[in-house]
Every structure is written in structure tokens, then in C-alpha cells.
Amino acid sequence: MIRRTTIGFLVSVLFFLSGCIREDLSDCLPDFPFRLAFIYYGDGTTDIFPSKAASVQMYVFDTDGTYVDRYLYSGEPEAFQGIILDLEPGTYDLVCWANVTSLSEIIGGDDLLADHYLYSRSYLSGDPILDFDSLYYGRRQIVVPAHQEGKDTVFFSSAHIRMEVYLEGLSSTEVALRAVGDAQGWLVVRNVYVGYDFMKQVTGEIADMYPVLTPTTQENIRMSRFDLFRFPNDNRILIDVYNGEGHFVYSLDVSDFLAQHHIQVDGVNELTIPIYIRFTGLGNMQVSVDPWDSEIVEPIV
């Protein structure tokens, strides 16, 4: 049976305790609560979900893929370990996205599961893409029993890859001529995925993004820290570098970089890829590209 959509369902609970806010502000603790935990092990054996997730949007579908309900969970870390569901007895397919912010938009409304997608909001609006959300994904089929309590766990996996790009040696005079994030200067990351379906498969669309570069605590080094939707080792991503006058100076093939430095993407959840590009001269620039293996360079904020 399909219940009325619940939007903005905010939960802050302790294990075996629950409080919730619904549109009618009524107490919604069911007679036989179904308790749900969110778990993320990363690449280890310890749950690190509370340290990685700030919120979860959960969509509920029946076994035919028909939309049933939608929930938003946020609160203290303990809230993700004892969530109370108010669902009638039956079998349901849960799809969860953690850390959806204003950078992302979920489309599909009350359509079938197969018609739901998560996209970059900037991509949908036609604005320059500056960053993507640090997403995590979980899916689980649960059975809510009749006349008795139940419990289950949604296990999450990473739906993003963190990138850190360091640039050293660009003229500070050239730097001053272009605003950070300008589409004609700095970094352009090409051929990135802009969306997922609800099976966590990236969509076929690709686009360019313009991550922000900031000064660091080390002179003449600028860096950009941003997230991308998951991509394989064999990818088409290029990182193009422009100087402050908007002139193209260098292009890095990410697939070649991963192969050269034996960086494995597939099967790894918590992954940060550091890239260090040093410009050693003007005119015919010589560029060396190496993994960042020095002490961490922090941006100036």
C-alpha cells in the first residue's frame, strides 16, 4: 500500500529511541517499530559512517519499483544507528544518498525507481560546475513484519572521488588577471560524469567543470580540492591548465596519470588522488607531474 509522501522528515534519535517530525507534527512512533541502521566501513572493518555523513535522503519503493515515500535524516551521529521507520508490513527497496547538498538535485518525484536520478544542480541549470557533493550510496531490500518489531542495516559505499591538484610556478602577475573559477583561466576538468541513476550507475552525460584554486601556505603554490562522481581507471578525464591570461599551458590525462603511478580506483572507497604540477620556466614551459609526497599544503582561507 502506498502512503502519502512525507517531505522533510527530520530524525534525531538514539538507539531504541525515536522522535520524528512529520507534516502534521504528530507523534509517528509505530506500535511495532522497524529499526534501521546506516553502516559504512570504507576500506576497513570499522563503521565510519557517522564521521562521513551529515545527512541521508532515503527513497522507499515497493518490489515493483513503485515509489512509496521519501525521508530526510539528519542530526547527531547516533541518529544514523537507530532510525525508526513507519512502514506498513511488506517488502520494500530502499535507496539512500548521503551528503546531498545544494550542489545536487534528485529528480523523479513519485515516479518509478528506474526513473529517479541524481544530477549536479549546476549541470541541470546550465551554470558552470565548480564542485560535486561528497556522496555515499546505500541500497537495501527490507521486509517489515506484521505485529512484531523488525530491524535491518543499509550498507553504504562511496559515490565520489576526492581530487587535490597543486600548481606551482605560475606567475603571480598572471594569477591576478583572472578571477578564481573563471571558465577561461586556471583549471578546467573535462569529461566528468554529472549524474547517477538510483542503481549508482553514472549517466552517459559528461561535462566540464571549473574547480576553484586558492593560495596555500607555501609561496607560489596554489591548490584545488574538489570531488568527482566515481570514474574508472580507464577514463577520459583531462585536467587542463590555463594561465592568468587565459592561455592554455598544459593538459594532464588522468587515466595515464593513474597508470603511471599505480593508483587503483576500482574497488577502493576512500580515495584521494593528489596531483602536483610544477611549471619550471616561461615560454616553452617544462612541466613535471608527480604525486604530492611532501608535507600537506593547506589553502589560505
KESE-899218 format. One record per atom (N, C-alpha, C): x negated, y negated, z negated. Coordinates in pm, whole numbers, plus 50000, padded with zeros to 5 digits. Each point is the difference from the previous one (the first is absolute). Example, Ala and Ser with C-alpha at 12.3 -4.5 7.8 and 13.67 -1.06 7.14 Angstrom:
       x       y       z
   48681   50569   49220
   50089   49881   50000
   49910   49880   50000
   50035   49895   50072
   49918   49881   49994
   50077   49891   49927
//
This chain:
       x       y       z
   49915   50117   50000
   50085   49883   50000
   49911   49877   50000
   50034   49900   50078
   49919   49882   50012
   50054   49893   49905
   49908   49947   49913
   50039   49895   49908
   49978   49864   50063
   50056   49896   49939
   49979   49866   50049
   49855   49962   49982
   49948   49919   50093
   49860   49961   49997
   49971   49915   49877
   49891   50032   49935
   49953   49923   49885
   49874   49928   50041
   50004   49866   50004
   49886   49921   50044
   49942   49928   49880
   49868   50000   49990
   49935   49933   49890
   50016   50074   49870
   49986   50130   50003
   50015   50084   49881
   49867   49998   49925
   49994   49921   49892
   49875   49980   49928
   49998   50087   49878
   49891   50073   49982
   49993   50095   49891
   49873   49976   49920
   50012   50002   49869
   49883   50001   49912
   50032   50097   49889
   49940   50118   50002
   50038   50106   49909
   49878   50064   49941
   50018   50066   49886
   49904   50089   49942
   50046   50142   50027
   49909   50096   49987
   50036   50139   50026
   50111   50043   49906
   50106   50056   50056
   50121   50042   49932
   50088   49884   49955
   49966   49878   50036
   50087   49886   49972
   50024   49926   50130
   50114   49938   50013
   50027   49929   50125
   50094   49884   49976
   49971   49888   50070
   50094   49890   50007
   50002   49956   50143
   50111   49952   50051
   50003   49958   50139
   50095   49885   50019
   49979   49930   50110
   50082   49885   50034
   50060   50026   50136
   50128   50001   50008
   50068   50019   50127
   50072   49873   50036
   50062   49996   50116
   50070   49880   50045
   50111   49961   49903
   50066   50098   49938
   50109   49968   49908
   49951   49989   49856
   49866   50009   49979
   49938   49984   49869
   50049   50101   49897
   50055   50112   50043
   50051   50100   49907
   49891   50100   49964
   50017   50066   49888
   49907   50106   49960
   50019   50118   50094
   49886   50047   50060
   50015   50103   50103
   49927   50128   49962
   49980   50025   49873
   49939   50126   49958
   50101   50113   50019
   49969   50097   50086
   50097   50107   50025
   50009   50095   49881
   50107   50078   49996
   50019   50098   49893
   49891   50106   50002
   49958   50040   50120
   49894   50099   50015
   49889   49938   50086
   49910   49925   49938
   49900   49925   50077
   49903   50090   50074
   49960   49952   50115
   49895   50065   50078
   49877   49912   49990
   49890   50055   49946
   49879   49921   49976
   49899   50024   50111
   49941   49891   50046
   49908   50006   50112
   49869   49932   49961
   49888   50063   50034
   49868   49942   49976
   49932   49973   50133
   49921   49892   50005
   49917   49967   50116
   49855   50030   49965
   49934   50079   50085
   49863   50043   49972
   49912   49974   50122
   49879   49952   49975
   49901   49982   50107
   49863   50037   49945
   49939   50102   50059
   49871   50047   49955
   49883   49938   50076
   50026   49925   50105
   49890   49948   50079
   49921   50114   50061
   49872   50004   49972
   49915   50110   50046
   49948   50082   49883
   50070   49992   49885
   49958   50073   49881
   50112   50083   49942
   49996   50021   49871
   50099   50084   49932
   50073   49926   49889
   49974   49870   49986
   50063   49918   49897
   50099   49904   50064
   50117   49987   49941
   50101   49910   50054
   49953   49855   49985
   49989   49929   50113
   49961   49860   49996
   50109   49909   50058
   50121   50053   50011
   50108   49922   50061
   50025   49868   49928
   50006   49999   49865
   50028   49873   49932
   49897   49891   50028
   49877   50036   50031
   49898   49900   50027
   49999   49956   50146
   50074   50069   50085
   50000   49969   50142
   50131   49937   50048
   50110   50026   49932
   50131   49959   50048
   50062   49894   49908
   50052   49895   50061
   50070   49896   49925
   50151   50015   50012
   50045   50065   50106
   50144   50018   50021
   50021   50115   50096
   50121   50053   50001
   50036   50109   50091
   50139   49973   50057
   50010   50007   50132
   50131   50001   50065
   50030   50144   50039
   50111   50052   49948
   50037   50138   50027
   50132   50005   50076
   49999   50076   50109
   50119   50021   50082
   50046   50144   49983
   50131   50017   49986
   50060   50131   49976
   50085   50038   50121
   49976   50121   50052
   50077   50053   50112
   50050   50139   49963
   50110   50042   50065
   50044   50137   49978
   49924   50093   50094
   50032   50127   49998
   49924   50098   50077
   50018   49984   50151
   50102   49926   50042
   50019   49971   50142
   49930   49872   50043
   49929   49937   49906
   49932   49875   50031
   50088   49878   49992
   50121   50015   49944
   50091   49887   49987
   49963   49916   49878
   49999   49870   50019
   49965   49909   49892
   50099   50010   49884
   49946   50004   49877
   50084   50008   49881
   49986   49877   49913
   49877   49960   49970
   49980   49889   49907
   49858   49949   50009
   49976   49888   49934
   49867   49939   49998
   49974   49943   49861
   49878   50016   49953
   49963   49952   49867
   49868   49923   50008
   49985   49905   49911
   49872   49931   49981
   49958   50017   49856
   49881   50054   49980
   49946   50022   49866
   49879   49910   49980
   49997   49937   49884
   49883   49921   49963
   49998   49989   49849
   49886   49961   49948
   49990   49988   49855
   49866   50045   49949
   49996   50038   49874
   49877   50047   49939
   49960   50135   50060
   49871   50036   49992
   49955   50128   50059
   50078   50121   49952
   50044   49999   49872
   50074   50115   49948
   50133   50020   50072
   50048   49893   50065
   50130   50009   50067
   50001   50104   50111
   49884   50024   50061
   49996   50091   50113
   49995   50147   49958
   49995   50027   49872
   49988   50138   49953
   50129   50056   49942
   50104   49919   49990
   50124   50051   49943
   50122   49932   50057
   50009   49994   50132
   50110   49931   50067
   50127   50084   49991
   50110   49934   49972
   50130   50068   49992
   50077   49974   50128
   50039   50106   50070
   50081   49989   50120
   50146   50023   49967
   50086   49922   50062
   50144   50018   49986
   50055   50047   50134
   49988   50132   50024
   50047   50060   50124
   50095   50114   49969
   50100   50016   50083
   50091   50111   49984
   49929   50131   50034
   50044   50113   49947
   49935   50128   50030
   49986   50024   50150
   49884   50050   50039
   49976   50025   50141
   49852   49998   50031
   49968   50017   50128
   49862   50000   50047
   49973   49871   50075
   49888   49936   49968
   49969   49869   50057
   49855   49997   50048
   49978   49916   50100
   49866   49975   50053
   49960   49859   49959
   49893   49988   49920
   49954   49872   49951
   49879   49953   50082
   50002   49874   50043
   49886   49938   50067
   49963   49876   49921
   49873   49992   49959
   49956   49891   49912
   49882   49926   50061
   50003   49869   49987
   49888   49915   50039
   49960   49916   49880
   49875   50007   49961
   49949   49919   49890
   49927   49878   50055
   50017   49889   49930
   49930   49873   50028
   50050   49930   50125
   50128   50009   50027
   50057   49922   50110
   50019   49856   49952
   49935   49906   50067
   50012   49858   49965
   50058   49925   50119
   49984   49868   49998
   50050   49917   50109
   49923   50023   50129
   49888   50074   49993
   49925   50032   50121
   50069   50106   50086
   50093   50075   49939
   50065   50112   50069
   50151   49981   50002
   50063   50066   50094
   50146   50000   50008
   50047   50140   50039
   50095   50052   49925
   50059   50130   50030
   50130   49976   50076
   50012   50064   50115
   50120   49985   50080
   50069   50135   50012
   50130   49997   50020
   50078   50122   50011
   50133   49991   49930
   50006   49910   49897
   50127   49979   49930
   50056   50129   49946
   50124   50031   50038
   50063   50125   49956
   50004   50103   50114
   49903   49992   50090
   49991   50096   50110
   49939   50132   49952
   49983   50092   50094
   49940   50128   49969
   49853   49984   49963
   49946   50099   49931
   49859   49997   49961
   49911   49978   50122
   50031   50066   50111
   49918   49991   50119
   49999   49860   50061
   50093   49914   49958
   50010   49865   50054
   49942   49895   49906
   49933   50043   49894
   49938   49908   49906
   49852   49984   50031
   49953   49876   49990
   49860   49969   50027
   49951   49894   49902
   49870   50001   49977
   49934   49893   49926
   49904   49930   50095
   50014   49868   50013
   49918   49923   50091
   49932   49884   49929
   49893   49952   50061
   49944   49871   49960
   50104   49892   50026
   50029   49921   49897
   50100   49893   50019
   49951   49897   50102
   49871   49968   49997
   49946   49903   50096
   50013   50052   50143
   49979   50130   50018
   50015   50057   50133
   50144   49984   50050
   50097   50026   49914
   50139   49989   50041
   50039   49856   50032
   49941   49905   49927
   50035   49859   50020
   49918   49933   50109
   49895   50070   50048
   49915   49942   50102
   49893   49908   49947
   49981   49996   49867
   49896   49918   49939
   49867   50075   49998
   49888   49927   49988
   49870   50069   49990
   49996   50091   49877
   49948   50120   50017
   49988   50095   49889
   49869   49973   49928
   50008   49968   49870
   49881   49971   49921
   49959   50118   49913
   50096   50084   49962
   49969   50113   49912
   50118   50096   50002
   49979   50119   49942
   50105   50100   49984
   50007   50038   49852
   50112   50056   49960
   50016   50044   49861
   49913   50121   49969
   49961   50011   49872
   49927   50118   49951
   50102   50109   49966
   50049   50066   50101
   50115   50089   49985
   49962   50140   49954
   50094   50061   49927
   49995   50142   49966
   50135   50060   50036
   49998   50127   50040
   50121   50065   50053
   50026   50130   49925
   50128   50023   49972
   50040   50126   49938
   50131   50050   50058
   50010   50130   50014
   50125   50060   50048
   50025   50130   49925
   50125   50022   49963
   50033   50119   49922
   50146   50036   50018
   50026   50130   50016
   50138   50048   49998
   50031   50047   49859
   50109   49950   49944
   50038   50035   49864
   50139   50063   49999
   50024   50077   49897
   50133   50059   49978
   50051   49950   49866
   50109   49925   50002
   50063   49950   49878
   50104   50102   49956
   49980   50065   49886
   50094   50105   49957
   50128   49940   49942
   50102   50082   49995
   50127   49959   49939
   50002   50039   49852
   50049   49910   49915
   50025   50027   49858
   49874   50039   49923
   49885   49952   50046
   49878   50021   49924
   49895   49899   50047
   49904   49975   49914
   49893   49907   50036
   49903   50065   50099
   49928   49916   50073
   49902   50050   50095
   49880   49906   50004
   49895   50046   50063
   49882   49915   50014
   49918   50046   50120
   49920   49909   50054
   49913   50030   50114
   49892   49893   50008
   49909   50016   50097
   49888   49909   50015
   49981   49966   50147
   49978   49872   50028
   49963   49955   50134
   49849   49978   50001
   49930   50070   50087
   49856   49987   50012
   49967   49905   50116
   49915   49904   49973
   49968   49895   50097
   49866   50025   50068
   49987   49940   50118
   49872   49996   50072
   49977   49857   50048
   49876   49969   50032
   49968   49865   50045
   50055   49975   50140
   50050   49879   50021
   50047   49959   50132
   49926   49875   50048
   49877   49982   49951
   49919   49887   50043
   49852   50036   49990
   49918   49923   50067
   49855   50010   49991
   49946   49859   49974
   49919   49988   49897
   49942   49870   49966
   49874   49975   50083
   49991   49879   50056
   49885   49958   50078
   49932   49883   49930
   49867   50000   50001
   49923   49887   49951
   49895   49966   50106
   50013   49883   50059
   49908   49957   50106
   49919   49881   49949
   49867   50015   50006
   49909   49894   49957
   49928   49944   50122
   49998   49869   50012
   49929   49933   50110
   49890   49913   49941
   49879   50018   50048
   49888   49919   49954
   49932   49935   50119
   49967   49871   49987
   49918   49934   50100
   50072   49909   50096
   50135   49992   49995
   50069   49904   50086
   49972   49859   49949
   49979   49906   50090
   49968   49864   49962
   50110   49938   49915
   49961   49938   49892
   50098   49935   49914
   50066   49884   50072
   49928   49938   50096
   50062   49893   50079
   50112   50055   50085
   49975   50114   50065
   50104   50063   50079
   50116   50044   49911
   49968   50049   49881
   50103   50045   49908
   50099   49889   49971
   49950   49879   49986
   50085   49888   49961
   50095   49956   50110
   49976   50044   50122
   50080   49951   50113
   50131   50075   50018
   50014   50114   49934
   50121   50079   50018
   50062   50034   49867
   50131   49993   49993
   50069   50038   49877
   49997   50151   49985
   49989   50046   49877
   50001   50143   49974
   50131   50060   50051
   49989   50110   50073
   50119   50066   50053
   50043   49948   50135
   49932   49902   50054
   50034   49948   50131
   49986   50111   50104
   50099   50011   50086
   50000   50108   50098
   49885   49989   50099
   49938   49880   50011
   49890   49982   50093
   49863   50001   49933
   49996   50036   49875
   49872   50003   49931
   49994   50108   49895
   49880   50026   49951
   49980   50094   49893
   50020   50145   50045
   50089   50073   49929
   50020   50142   50030
   50132   50021   50071
   49997   50088   50098
   50123   50053   50060
   49987   50151   49997
   50091   50067   49931
   49999   50146   49993
   50104   50049   50100
   49956   50069   50100
   50087   50034   50112
   50046   50146   49992
   50118   50023   50058
   50054   50135   50018
   50033   50068   49867
   50061   49927   49909
   50039   50057   49871
   50147   50041   50005
   50034   50102   49922
   50139   50042   49989
   50078   49900   49915
   50127   49981   50034
   50080   49899   49931
   50122   50060   49930
   50019   50132   50004
   50118   50056   49937
   49991   50149   49977
   50092   50047   49915
   50016   50143   49971
   50146   50038   50019
   50024   50126   50037
   50134   50053   49983
   50010   50057   49859
   50113   50058   49964
   50020   50047   49863
   49944   50140   49978
   49928   50053   50099
   49921   50121   49982
   49852   49966   49985
   49971   49870   49985
   49863   49947   49987
   49918   50022   50127
   50065   49998   50113
   49931   50003   50128
   49991   49858   50053
   49878   49955   50034
   49988   49865   50053
   50073   49990   50132
   50053   49881   50027
   50072   49980   50124
   49901   49983   50114
   50050   50007   50121
   49915   49987   50116
   49954   49858   50027
   50065   49900   49938
   49963   49863   50025
   49864   49967   49939
   49924   49918   50068
   49875   49948   49946
   49998   49850   50018
   49919   49932   49921
   49995   49854   50007
   49864   49954   49950
   49977   49869   50008
   49879   49940   49945
   50033   49933   49867
   49902   49993   49911
   50018   49930   49874
   49881   49907   49977
   50021   49902   49911
   49902   49895   49977
   49974   49985   49851
   49919   50089   49943
   49977   49996   49856
   49921   49875   49959
   50025   49955   49879
   49939   49878   49950
   49857   50027   49954
   49909   49913   50038
   49862   50004   49953
   49981   49895   49890
   49928   50035   49895
   49975   49906   49892
   49852   49997   49967
   49948   49888   49947
   49861   49997   49954
   49981   50098   49884
   49875   50038   49979
   49968   50090   49889
   49900   49931   49907
   49965   50071   49895
   49903   49947   49905
   49859   49998   50055
   49978   50063   50115
   49868   49998   50064
   50003   49906   50120
   49898   49917   50009
   49995   49897   50102
   50004   50061   50140
   50082   49939   50085
   50008   50035   50142
   50057   50139   50025
   50070   50055   49902
   50072   50126   50020
   50149   49974   49977
   50079   50038   50095
   50145   49991   49987
   50057   50140   50012
   50114   50019   49936
   50057   50134   50001
   50151   49993   50015
   50053   50111   50048
   50145   50016   50014
   50038   50136   49945
   50094   50002   49909
   50050   50125   49942
   50147   50012   50037
   50035   50107   50071
   50137   50015   50047
   50034   50148   50013
   50128   50029   50015
   50048   50137   50015
   50053   50021   50141
   49988   50124   50047
   50060   50043   50125
   50086   50122   49975
   50103   50019   50081
   50073   50125   49995
   49905   50113   50042
   50027   50119   49952
   49907   50113   50022
   49969   50021   50149
   49875   50024   50027
   49956   50029   50136
   49904   50118   49995
   49986   50076   50108
   49911   50117   50001
   49856   49960   50029
   49909   50095   49985
   49861   49974   50037
   49987   49962   50147
   50079   50067   50083
   50001   49971   50143
   50106   49893   50025
   49959   49874   49991
   50095   49890   50012
   49953   49900   50105
   50083   49902   50028
   49969   49898   50102
   49974   49863   49939
   49978   49994   49871
   49987   49871   49931
   49867   49934   50032
   50006   49872   50033
   49883   49917   50022
   50003   49882   49903
   49885   49964   49947
   49988   49880   49918
   49918   49899   50079
   50067   49896   50051
   49933   49898   50080
   49966   49880   49912
   49879   49949   50017
   49952   49887   49921
   49986   49879   50091
   50057   49887   49955
   49989   49873   50072
   49930   49899   49909
   49921   49914   50058
   49937   49897   49919
   50097   49886   49974
   49952   49899   49927
   50089   49891   49961
   50049   49917   50116
   49936   50012   50116
   50045   49928   50119
   50096   50083   50084
   50032   50118   49951
   50095   50084   50072
   49938   50086   50107
   49867   50010   50004
   49933   50079   50102
   49977   50143   49949
   50032   50096   50084
   49979   50141   49967
   49850   50027   49986
   49962   50071   49891
   49858   50028   49979
   49970   50148   49979
   50099   50079   49959
   49970   50141   49974
   50128   50081   49986
   49992   50128   50039
   50113   50092   49984
   49952   50132   49942
   50067   50047   49898
   49966   50126   49935
   50108   50103   50028
   49963   50115   50052
   50092   50112   50022
   50005   50080   49870
   50114   49997   49932
   50012   50064   49869
   49981   50150   50010
   50050   50063   50106
   49982   50144   50017
   49853   50037   50008
   49923   49923   50077
   49857   50026   50010
   49930   49977   49867
   50042   49896   49927
   49941   49971   49870
   50021   50115   49902
   50122   50054   49998
   50029   50112   49910
   49914   50121   50035
   49987   50029   50128
   49920   50115   50042
   49853   49980   49967
   49949   49880   50023
   49859   49972   49978
   49962   50014   49852
   50093   49961   49911
   49969   50000   49858
   50069   50114   49924
   50053   50096   50075
   50056   50123   49942
   50108   49968   49895
   50088   49908   50035
   50112   49963   49914
   50123   50077   50044
   50056   50079   49910
   50117   50081   50032
   50127   49930   49952
   50094   49982   50090
   50127   49933   49969
   50109   50102   49972
   50013   50099   50086
   50107   50098   49988
   49985   50080   49871
   50109   50013   49927
   50000   50079   49878
   49949   49929   49877
   49964   49872   50012
   49951   49922   49886
   50105   49896   49963
   50040   49996   49875
   50103   49905   49957
   49942   49864   49968
   49913   49995   49898
   49945   49872   49955
   49873   49971   50079
   50012   49912   50097
   49890   49975   50092
   49981   49851   50022
   49878   49953   49978
   49960   49864   50036
   49885   50010   50098
   50015   49936   50115
   49896   50002   50102
   49930   49865   50001
   49874   49994   49952
   49926   49874   50002
   49916   49988   50127
   50004   49884   50061
   49926   49974   50123
   49923   49870   49984
   49870   50006   50026
   49912   49885   49982
   49940   49961   50134
   50030   49880   50045
   49953   49952   50130
   49909   49881   49977
   49874   50012   50045
   49901   49894   49978
   49960   49941   50135
   50016   49870   50010
   49955   49929   50119
   49862   49944   49970
   49902   50041   50081
   49861   49968   49968
   49942   49893   50090
   50077   49946   50090
   49947   49896   50087
   50110   49930   50075
   49968   49889   50063
   50095   49924   50079
   49979   50030   50148
   50091   49960   50082
   49990   50030   50143
   50026   50147   50023
   49897   50073   50040
   50012   50145   50015
   49992   50065   49863
   50113   50009   49936
   50004   50047   49862
   49970   50148   49991
   49922   50034   49901
   49979   50140   49966
   50084   50031   49878
   50071   50111   50007
   50094   50035   49894
   49967   50137   49947
   49988   50011   49869
   49984   50131   49938
   50124   50031   49920
   50049   50121   50012
   50122   50041   49931
   49966   50117   49911
   50022   49986   49871
   49969   50104   49904
   50109   50004   49893
   50019   50115   49935
   50087   50001   49884
   49945   49907   49893
   50088   49938   49926
   49958   49907   49894
   49949   50082   49883
   49867   50000   49978
   49943   50082   49895
   49929   49917   49894
   50016   49866   50006
   49942   49914   49898
   50101   49980   49888
   49963   49915   49902
   50095   49972   49893
   50123   49933   50060
   50111   50017   49935
   50126   49951   50053
   49997   49848   50010
   50042   49949   50114
   50008   49855   50021
   50146   49959   49985
   50026   49915   49902
   50137   49959   49974
   50031   49871   50073
   50123   49984   50048
   50038   49873   50063
   50013   49889   49897
   49983   49878   50045
   50021   49884   49914
   50146   49961   50010
   50066   49997   49886
   50144   49967   49999
   50024   49867   49932
//
